[in-house]
Structures are given as C-alpha cells and as structure tokens.
Amino acid sequence: MNAHVLQYASHGTPSKVLSVVKLPLLSSPLSPSQLLLKFLAAPVNPSDYNQIEGKYPIAPPLPAVGGNEGAAQVVEVGSAVAGLRPGDTVIPGSAGFGTWRTYHVCEEGAVKKLPGGLAPAAAAMFGVNPCTAYRMLEDFQKPARGGWVIQNGANSGVGRAVIQMCATQGIRTVNIVRDRADPAPLKSELEALGADAVFTSSERIEVEHFCRENTPRLALNMVGGRDTIQLLKCLGNDSKLVTYGAMSNSPMSVPFGLTVFKDITLHNFWMTRWSKEQGRGEEEGRMFGRIAEWFQSGELSPTPHQTRSFYSFPEAMENAFRIKQLFVIDETLNDPRFEE
C-alpha cells in the first residue's frame, strides 16, 4: 500500500519546493498501538506556508510532509488500541504532523478524536481557527451578553469564528478589515455571519466614535504593527488586548498613555502552546463538544474555501492568501494525474 504526500526536501517558496511523492506505507500488519488513517481534507494555513519557507518556530526534519491541520478517518486499528475504532474522525495531536497526505500509519497517541457528525471541511478546519477563537473569548475577560469585543483581521478564519461564536452567545462585535476598492460586499458578508459593526482600517475616526458609545473591554489583535494603536484607542478602562498574529510583519506599537492610564493589560496567545500545555484534558473536551455543536447546528460554518487536489498545489500556494485552500483527498485520488 502506498501513500501520496505533498513533500518538500528543502525550504523555500512552497510552489517551487513542494512535489507529490509516493511513499510505501504498509508492508506488514499494524503493531498493537498503531492506526491506519485515510485523510479526508487538509487546509493550507499561513503557518504551513511559513514552515515550508523555514520561517516558523516548529521545523520538522527534512524531507517533510506539509500541513499542520486536517482531518482523517480511522480505517484500521491495532489490537491494543482502546480509544478509537474504524470510522472515527481524528485530527493531529500536535503541530508538525504532516497532514497533506492520502494515508498514514501512526500511534494512537498521535491523534485526537473529534465528535461525530462533522462535514469533512468542518473537521479539517476544526483544530486551529475555531479553537483559537474559542480560547481567546473564554480565557481573556469574556464579555457578558450584550457586551462588546473589537478585533482586526475580522475576515480571517479566526475573525469569522469570533463573529459567529459571539453572535450565538449574545456578544456584540466591532470588526475591522483591510482597505479594499469596494468594501461593501465584504461588510455585508460579515454582517450576515452576525457582525454588529464592520469598518475598514482607514475608517479610524468612525470606529473610535462608534466605540465611545459601544465600548469594548476585549480586543483581539491579528495584525499587529501600528494597527494595534487603533484597538487600544477603542478599549475602555480595565480592558485586555490579546495578540495572536502579526500579519503586518511590523513591530507592535504600544503607546505608554493608552496602556497605563486606561489600565489595559496586554496578552499573547498561541493555540499550539495551549494544546501542548493543556490538551487532552476536560477543558479541551468541553471545547471540542461546544464547537462541534455549533458546526452541527449551523451556527458556525467553515471558512470559505476552494477545494484542490494535491496535483494542483501550485495554484493552491499561489492563492493561499487570497482565499482559504483546502486539499480534499478524494479529489486527489480521483485526479487523472494520480498514479497508484
């Protein structure tokens, strides 16, 4: 049995260093603690792109299979596997798993079981963006019903999850997106998800005026750089700002007066660290259950995406920062370029 993977043997531009490689997978029966997995789907995240470029804190040894997030179905289990059975859906237990593959053999402890009833896209995009949004809302001064959260990067995967999770809990959101020629369609799209107010990053006066009457106590900062100041100006006294990204690639500016005189506390959040320190416990189980319920009820939807075969990876990499790319394994297996 063979597995087809998207592999890179050196760091560099993903579209240039990736290739579809066929690897032998199973030449003998599974050991007692092993699983045979068939992957369902796996997205392309900014961290995957950075990892292939060699610019990410977690660097698997080369050659490496791309992808840190995805969902797989258990096909077969070893004789000593107790917590999983064929048909279960699982996600990687840690970053650096290498999810851009058709099949994989791993130890039971390398994966985590998801609740049932999830569509492949929802399962594949379960472990990073929705969990990041959930933890930041739960762990950093969560507003009461009717309270306000402000965020930039609001049309990102995390931003969309924040909007939907807040809407279903009666929490209101102020959302900032990057400037574009015509922001109206995006504003309407986010409002349809449950956003209460949407501004572009150049509408600084408008958003500050809005927040005087609707003052947030929690800010979620994906962009970093000078955009951080905009969030700080909108926060009320005794508030928290949580930074979880740096899409501006610029140092974060934090004026003394805005933090000290308003008593704003700065925090950082990285889902990978949380999972490493607190994963597999009761709190993670509660989080998985709650997020799964929202997906199943339609209150939470996967990030809009394009589906791809592994063989279309140049197009996927080229468009990864324009719209979410999702490798779907059945599309790969049915691709005319696929060779068993």
DABELPE-V683449 format. One record per run of one state. SS is the DSSP state (H for helix, E for strand, L for the rest). FROM is the first residue (numbers start at 0). LEN is the number of residues. If there is no record, write none. Layout:
SS;FROM;LEN  SS;FROM;LEN
This chain:
L;0;1  E;1;7  L;8;5  H;13;4  E;17;7  L;24;9  E;33;11  L;44;1  H;45;8  L;53;10  E;63;2  L;65;5  E;70;7  L;77;11  E;88;4  L;92;8  E;100;1  L;101;1  E;102;5  H;107;3  E;110;3  L;113;6  H;119;5  L;124;1  H;125;14  L;139;8  E;147;5  L;152;4  H;156;12  L;168;3  E;171;6  L;177;6  H;183;10  L;193;3  E;196;4  L;200;3  H;203;10  L;213;2  E;215;6  L;221;5  H;226;8  E;234;9  L;243;12  H;255;5  L;260;4  E;264;4  L;268;2  H;270;8  L;278;3  H;281;16  L;297;7  E;304;4  L;308;1  H;309;9  L;318;5  E;323;5  H;328;5  L;333;7
